Amino acid sequence: DFAVEAFRFAIDDMPMWFVEMVASGMVKLGITHCQRNIPEDFTDDEMYCIIKTIGIPISAGYGHWIIKDSKGELNSMYDIDFQRIYKSKEIK
């Protein structure tokens, strides 16, 4: 089965599986200009996340696709790559 679950970071609502990974510490969320005095005064395009993996951590920024494969492993990719690879595949 090739089906994956995916969403665009900081564009789409975060799915529950991603929220659970943030809560577990497997994903860290951040804001690029975190030195600001008012944390609420940031835009979505300043958000990023770091995904812990067995190898090196994976980073994702505004508009990147976060993909969860059938094994539950996460990956990140640019929209153009996502469209090329997954356009005709089953996405949840």
C-alpha atoms as a printed R data frame, in Angstrom:
   type eleno elety resid chain resno      x      y      z
1  ATOM     1    CA   ASP     A     1  0.000  0.000  0.000
2  ATOM     2    CA   PHE     A     2  1.458  3.344 -1.093
3  ATOM     3    CA   ALA     A     3 -1.051  5.562  0.744
4  ATOM     4    CA   VAL     A     4  0.409  8.382  2.806
5  ATOM     5    CA   GLU     A     5 -0.981 11.102  5.034
6  ATOM     6    CA   ALA     A     6  0.260 14.609  4.362
7  ATOM     7    CA   PHE     A     7 -0.338 18.287  5.037
8  ATOM     8    CA   ARG     A     8  1.306 21.602  4.179
9  ATOM     9    CA   PHE     A     9  3.073 22.983  7.214
10 ATOM    10    CA   ALA     A    10  1.706 26.340  8.464
11 ATOM    11    CA   ILE     A    11 -0.895 26.337  5.669
12 ATOM    12    CA   ASP     A    12 -3.149 23.364  6.482
13 ATOM    13    CA   ASP     A    13 -4.475 22.529  9.937
14 ATOM    14    CA   MET     A    14 -2.090 20.221 11.760
15 ATOM    15    CA   PRO     A    15 -3.530 16.694 11.800
16 ATOM    16    CA   MET     A    16 -3.872 14.888 15.122
17 ATOM    17    CA   TRP     A    17 -0.975 12.518 14.345
18 ATOM    18    CA   PHE     A    18  1.334 15.526 13.939
19 ATOM    19    CA   VAL     A    19  0.033 17.221 17.101
20 ATOM    20    CA   GLU     A    20  0.694 13.970 18.992
21 ATOM    21    CA   MET     A    21  4.267 13.892 17.660
22 ATOM    22    CA   VAL     A    22  4.779 17.478 18.857
23 ATOM    23    CA   ALA     A    23  3.428 16.524 22.296
24 ATOM    24    CA   SER     A    24  5.742 13.500 22.450
25 ATOM    25    CA   GLY     A    25  8.815 15.588 21.582
26 ATOM    26    CA   MET     A    26  9.412 13.887 18.230
27 ATOM    27    CA   VAL     A    27  8.680 17.206 16.501
28 ATOM    28    CA   LYS     A    28  9.797 20.622 17.732
29 ATOM    29    CA   LEU     A    29  7.992 23.772 16.576
30 ATOM    30    CA   GLY     A    30  9.684 27.148 16.335
31 ATOM    31    CA   ILE     A    31  9.448 30.694 15.057
32 ATOM    32    CA   THR     A    32 12.350 32.145 13.082
33 ATOM    33    CA   HIS     A    33 12.176 35.521 14.828
34 ATOM    34    CA   CYS     A    34 11.660 34.222 18.362
35 ATOM    35    CA   GLN     A    35 13.554 37.178 19.882
36 ATOM    36    CA   ARG     A    36 10.504 39.407 19.441
37 ATOM    37    CA   ASN     A    37  8.916 40.741 22.591
38 ATOM    38    CA   ILE     A    38  5.394 39.725 21.578
39 ATOM    39    CA   PRO     A    39  5.222 36.050 20.526
40 ATOM    40    CA   GLU     A    40  1.747 36.528 19.045
41 ATOM    41    CA   ASP     A    41  3.205 39.069 16.587
42 ATOM    42    CA   PHE     A    42  4.520 36.560 14.046
43 ATOM    43    CA   THR     A    43  3.273 35.392 10.693
44 ATOM    44    CA   ASP     A    44  2.747 31.805  9.559
45 ATOM    45    CA   ASP     A    45  5.670 32.031  7.145
46 ATOM    46    CA   GLU     A    46  8.024 32.446 10.123
47 ATOM    47    CA   MET     A    47  7.100 29.035 11.556
48 ATOM    48    CA   TYR     A    48  9.307 25.987 11.196
49 ATOM    49    CA   CYS     A    49  9.586 22.518 12.665
50 ATOM    50    CA   ILE     A    50 12.355 20.028 13.314
51 ATOM    51    CA   ILE     A    51 11.473 16.341 12.991
52 ATOM    52    CA   LYS     A    52 13.615 13.885 14.937
53 ATOM    53    CA   THR     A    53 14.645 10.847 12.925
54 ATOM    54    CA   ILE     A    54 17.008  7.898 13.369
55 ATOM    55    CA   GLY     A    55 19.513  9.764 11.190
56 ATOM    56    CA   ILE     A    56 19.830 13.518 10.992
57 ATOM    57    CA   PRO     A    57 16.902 15.759 11.981
58 ATOM    58    CA   ILE     A    58 14.626 16.958  9.176
59 ATOM    59    CA   SER     A    59 13.528 20.577  9.029
60 ATOM    60    CA   ALA     A    60 10.416 21.975  7.400
61 ATOM    61    CA   GLY     A    61  9.282 25.534  6.862
62 ATOM    62    CA   TYR     A    62  6.208 27.344  5.659
63 ATOM    63    CA   GLY     A    63  4.456 25.450  2.871
64 ATOM    64    CA   HIS     A    64  6.611 22.339  2.999
65 ATOM    65    CA   TRP     A    65  4.712 19.082  2.877
66 ATOM    66    CA   ILE     A    66  4.972 16.906  6.001
67 ATOM    67    CA   ILE     A    67  4.415 13.316  4.919
68 ATOM    68    CA   LYS     A    68  3.671 10.328  7.135
69 ATOM    69    CA   ASP     A    69  4.195  7.056  5.290
70 ATOM    70    CA   SER     A    70  2.473  3.737  5.918
71 ATOM    71    CA   LYS     A    71  5.230  2.835  8.437
72 ATOM    72    CA   GLY     A    72  4.562  6.013 10.432
73 ATOM    73    CA   GLU     A    73  7.844  7.648  9.422
74 ATOM    74    CA   LEU     A    74  7.858 11.370  8.687
75 ATOM    75    CA   ASN     A    75  9.503 13.261  5.876
76 ATOM    76    CA   SER     A    76  9.400 16.798  4.508
77 ATOM    77    CA   MET     A    77  9.568 18.081  0.949
78 ATOM    78    CA   TYR     A    78  8.972 21.142 -1.173
79 ATOM    79    CA   ASP     A    79  5.608 21.471 -2.906
80 ATOM    80    CA   ILE     A    80  7.055 20.992 -6.403
81 ATOM    81    CA   ASP     A    81  8.643 17.678 -5.374
82 ATOM    82    CA   PHE     A    82  5.497 16.549 -3.572
83 ATOM    83    CA   GLN     A    83  3.349 17.245 -6.639
84 ATOM    84    CA   ARG     A    84  5.766 15.362 -8.899
85 ATOM    85    CA   ILE     A    85  5.954 12.279 -6.669
86 ATOM    86    CA   TYR     A    86  2.494 12.062 -5.091
87 ATOM    87    CA   LYS     A    87  0.187 13.782 -7.616
88 ATOM    88    CA   SER     A    88 -1.383 10.519 -8.782
89 ATOM    89    CA   LYS     A    89 -1.075  8.666 -5.460
90 ATOM    90    CA   GLU     A    90 -3.636  8.266 -2.704
91 ATOM    91    CA   ILE     A    91 -3.218 11.055 -0.155
92 ATOM    92    CA   LYS     A    92 -5.277 11.267  3.031
